Amino acid sequence: MMGKKRVTLFVDSEIYDKFKEQCDKKGWIVSKQFQNYMEKEVKKEVK
C-alpha cells in the first residue's frame, strides 16, 4: 500500500458545503470521495 499525502485544495465553499452534507448523509468520508474521483480520472488516461 502506498503512503498518504496531505494536500490543500481550494474549492467553492458553497459547493463544498453541499458535497459535505451529501457525504454526511450517506456516511461517506469527503477525502475518500475525492480520492475515488481522482482514481477514476487517472484510469481514464491509462486506457
Secondary structure as UniProt FT lines:
FT   HELIX           13..26
FT   HELIX           30..46
//
